[in-house]
Amino acid sequence: QVQLVESGGGLVQPGGSLRLSCAASGSDFSIYNMGWYRQGPGKQRELVAFITSDDKTNYADSVKGRFTISRDNAKNTVSLQMNSLKSEDTAVYYCKAVYSGRIYWGQGTQVTVSS
């Protein structure tokens, strides 16, 4: 069983920055595949960024060049640095782990981009 806890969400102005963090339980974090997903109002959950156990990354086209995903295996965390935020980035952001054939989700953290 993997427990995921997101933090760092909040209210930010357009053009601003925010950094989200996800803390994971377990002793095998280094082999988890990790991702950030989001769900905006009236929309389905979508992939934002993904990072594999060997540090390969993928991003949604809408966030390329603005968001950066990274992991710290020593701390069992994955982060999402969000720059140049737009109102369209407003959503609940969820941390996801894939490990041993199972999928785990965090509870989500709200990000609101508004002036």
N, C-alpha and C positions, 0 to 999 in steps of 0.2 A: 504494500500500500504506500503510495506516494502522496504527500500533502504539499500543496502549493499555496503560497500566500503572496498576493500582490500588494504593492504599496507605491506611493508617489503621485497618485492622481490628484487632480484639483482643477481650479479655474485659472486660465492663462489667457492673455490678450493675443489677438492675431499677430503673427510674426515672432512670438515668444518661444520659449523652450521649456521642456519638462523632461524629467528622467524618471522612468518607471523601473521598479525592481520586483523580482520574483524570487522568493526564497523557497527552496525545495528540501524536503526531508529525504533521508536515505543515505546509504554509504556508497551507492553506485552512480552518483550524479554525473560523473565524467562520461558515462556511456548513455545517458539520456539524450534523446533528441528533443530540443526545446523550441517553442514558438510563442509569438504574440499574435493574438487575434482580437478583433474588435467588432462590436455590434452597435451601429448607430440607430437613432429613432426610426422605427418602421422599416428597418433593413435586416437582412440575414447576417449572421456572423461570417466574417471574412478574414482571410489570412493577411497579416500585416508584415511579419518578418519571421524567418525560421533559421535556426542554427543547429547543425548536426553535431554529433559527438566528436567529429574530427574538424570542427570549426568552419565548415562550408555554410555559406549564408545565401538566403534568397529573400527578396523583397517584393511586395506588391508594387506595381508600376506607379501607383498614386503617391507612394512615399519614398521612392528611390531618390537618393541625393539629399534627403531631409532627415531620415531616420537611420539609426545605426543600432543593430543588435549585437550584444556581446555576452560572453559568459565568463564566470570566474569559478573554476572547478574547486579551488581551495575553499571557497566560501559557500558553495552550493547555490549560486545565484545566477540569474540571467537578467540583463538589463536592456532597456530600450531608451536610447537617447533620441528625443524628438525635438527637432529644430524647425524654424520657419513654419510654425503651426498655423493651420487654416481652420476656418469654421467647420469645414467638411471633415476634420479630424475628430470632431466631437463624437464620443462614443464611450461605451463601457469596454475597457480593455481587459482581456483575459490571458492568463498564462497557461500554456499547454505543455505537457510532458508525454513523451512516448517511450515506454520502457517495457521490455519483456513481453511485447505483444499487446500491451494495454495502454489506454489513453486516460490521462488525468487532467483535470481542469481546476484552476483556481476559482475564487469567488468573484473576481472582477474588481476593477477600480475605475471610477468615473473620471473621464477627462472632458472638460468643457472649455472650448475656445470661443471667447466672446469678449467684445469691448464694453 
